């Protein structure tokens, strides 16, 4: 074969035109192909035995006050909407965060760095990530209309469920890791990893707008959801209780004030759950019908101001933490309803959107900001 003349190459003289949309698509495919990082997954899941001894030493009235480490926009370039500690206690040093930049990151608070990066989504993530009870899987939902279950231990994607609209919230069944619940505008779907991934096993529909959060009620096959749709003169759709088995609505007359809710959390020991409202306060409700609201106690020194502000119970239920649109994180006493401490987490114009109390260490708290900062406190 004759060699090309000197000064010439085998490359074509002109490159074919690619639109900006095609170029971005190719970049996403390259990013997806390299989305599984070269990490030692066995080392990630090495149990951190010191957690139990630390939990024993830190018993008592310890409140978070010291900033352990903070990452400012280096890993997440946009708002961090959700934080979740691993539910398996021996590896609960792992923290998952979801961001509007389309990634889910797994943090190791002992090594103080990101140890795994899920970048298979092609859209922003409003839904907070959720761990399976075995601690091996993380479920994530995105504006690319997909729900993805990723095996962190072996670095592979287990299953993909496709929606017709943007996914706003995801949830694992606390008693069965094969059941995943996800939501889009005006609909909630239940999926079974053992069946056809194209068809949900259950569908829950009513007029509730965009689902902001969901959680299962303790010791039942019932769950509650909150949406962003309110009615003039009442908000009977903002919190709805569902029966998982039949798909029927148990109650929609739970919260009657004209505010939507952004977050729902179950008390670890009492038969109560709390809801973060856009009225700049947290309200308490019973987990049993008629789901009455406790009108004697409110937690309301923080500000929501339309941001997706999260709240959480401490592992023993004695404290309630909440983010705030003024960049602070508030810690309330559950019994008194009064603020016990305030953390100046971020600048006043950088809302503190996410908070997550550690499931074992009483004074360890994770926070996140609207500009992509993740912080660990002790």
FIPA-946712 format. One record per residue (C-alpha): x, y, z; residue in one letter. Coordinates in steps of 0.05 Angstrom, whole numbers, plus 5000, padded with zeros to 4 digits. Example, Ala and Ser with C-alpha at 12.3 -4.5 7.8 and 13.67 -1.06 7.14 Angstrom:
BEGIN
524649105156A/527349795143S/
***
This chain:
BEGIN
500050005000X/502850684980X/504551155037X/501351845037X/505652415011X/509752805061X/505653345096X/499152965085X/495252485129X/489851975123X/484952415161X/479352725119X/480453445099X/473853665128X/470353435192X/462853315186X/458453835218X/455553655286X/450154065318X/451054295390X/445753795412X/449553215379X/456153435410X/452953465479X/449952775468X/456752485450X/459852805512X/454452505555X/455651815524X/463151875538X/461752085609X/456851505618X/461951015590X/466951235642X/461951315699X/464550715738X/470650965775X/476850545787X/476150445861X/477149875909X/469849715925X/471949215978X/475549766016X/469350206012X/465249676048X/470349516101X/466349586166X/468750166208X/468649826276X/470250466314X/463250736300X/460150346357X/465550566407X/464851286384X/457251246393X/458250986464X/463251546481X/458752096452X/452451896491X/449252486527X/447053186508X/452053286452X/450053776398X/453853886332X/458154506333X/464854336300X/465854326224X/469653686208X/470453796134X/467254166077X/467454116001X/465554745963X/463354625892X/469254175874X/464953555868X/457953835860X/457254425813X/449954555828X/444954505885X/445353885929X/438053685940X/438653055983X/443152716033X/442451996059X/446851596107X/447650856093X/442450466132X/447249896148X/450350126214X/457149786207X/458350186143X/454450806163X/460651226150X/458151256078X/453851846057X/450151925990X/448652605961X/444552785898X/445553415859X/442453825804X/448753695763X/446052995750X/450652595796X/450052185860X/456452175901X/458351695957X/462452026012X/466851686063X/466952126124X/472951756153X/477251876090X/473852556080X/472952476005X/468452205950X/469651455940X/464451315887X/460851725833X/454351525799X/454051945735X/449551515691X/443752015693X/443052515637X/438753015676X/438453375742X/436753005807X/431353315850X/429952655886X/434152495947X/438051835941X/435751235982X/439850656008X/437349936010X/437049606079X/442949156060X/447149776044X/449349525975X/444449895930X/442850635920X/436550835882X/436451505847X/431251875805X/432552415754X/429452925707X/431752465651X/425452055668X/429151455696X/429951115763X/436550745769X/438750225821X/446250195827X/450249655863X/455650055898X/459549445921X/461049175851X/460249825813X/454649615766X/447649845750X/442449335771X/436049595741X/432950195704X/425650395708X/423050905657X/417751435671X/413551865624X/415352495662X/420952755706X/422252355769X/421552765832X/422052265890X/424351555903X/423251075962X/425250365982X/420349906016X/423449836086X/421649096090X/423248876019X/429249125978X/425948875914X/420449405918X/422050115895X/417050685895X/417951295851X/413851905832X/412752385775X/407852955765X/401052695788X/402851965795X/406551475841X/409050795816X/411350165852X/416549735816X/418749025830X/425948855811X/423848125800X/418648285746X/418348655680X/421949325688X/417549645635X/411049565675X/409949815747X/406549315794X/402249865825X/400050565806X/397451105854X/394151705821X/390452325844X/391053075835X/396853255881X/401653605834X/409053455840X/410752975896X/415953285943X/417152695990X/414652016011X/415851546070X/412950906097X/409250906163X/412350456217X/410049726222X/404849796167X/404149726091X/401950456088X/405851056065X/404851806062X/406552306008X/406653066004X/405553475941X/406354195920X/399054315901X/394654705948X/387454945943X/384355615959X/381755566030X/385054906045X/390754436030X/387353756033X/392153475981X/398753686010X/399453056053X/396152396032X/396251716067X/396051116020X/394850366029X/400350025990X/396649355980X/390249635950X/392750305924X/387050655959X/387451335994X/386751246069X/386351976085X/387452646051X/384653066108X/391253086147X/394053786138X/388954336130X/393254966126X/394655296060X/401955096055X/405354556014X/410454106048X/417553956026X/419753386072X/416852816114X/420452436169X/418351886218X/420151936292X/424851356309X/421151146373X/414451516378X/408251436335X/409252106302X/411852406238X/413853116221X/412753536159X/416954126136X/411954656112X/412655266068X/409655656126X/416655686157X/415255166211X/415454406223X/408954066245X/408053406281X/402652886264X/400452206291X/402351606248X/395551276262X/388751506235X/386152036238X/393352296233X/391852876279X/396553466280X/399753676346X/397454396353X/401254506418X/408154446388X/411554766328X/418754856307X/419155526271X/425455936279X/428155746210X/425855996141X/423755596081X/422256146030X/420455665974X/426855255977X/426554485983X/428854516055X/429653846090X/428953646163X/430953036203X/430452696271X/436552506310X/437451746318X/434651766389X/429052246372X/431152776422X/433053296370X/430153566306X/434653896254X/432654336197X/435854726142X/434055446128X/433955936070X/438456406108X/444255916104X/443655656176X/442154976205X/437654956266X/437454416321X/431054396362X/429354016425X/423753526410X/420453596478X/420854356484X/420354576411X/425655096425X/432155186385X/438054896423X/443555126375X/444355466308X/449955296259X/452355846212X/453255326157X/453355776095X/453056506075X/446256846083X/444756816008X/446656076003X/440655676029X/442055066072X/437554566036X/439553886062X/440553606132X/441652876153X/442952626223X/447552026230X/443851386246X/448851186301X/453051786323X/448652276362X/452552906347X/454452786274X/450553186223X/451153266147X/448753906113X/448554146041X/447454806006X/443855075945X/450655215912X/453354515918X/457154515985X/457053896029X/459153956103X/459953466160X/459053706232X/460553406300X/
***
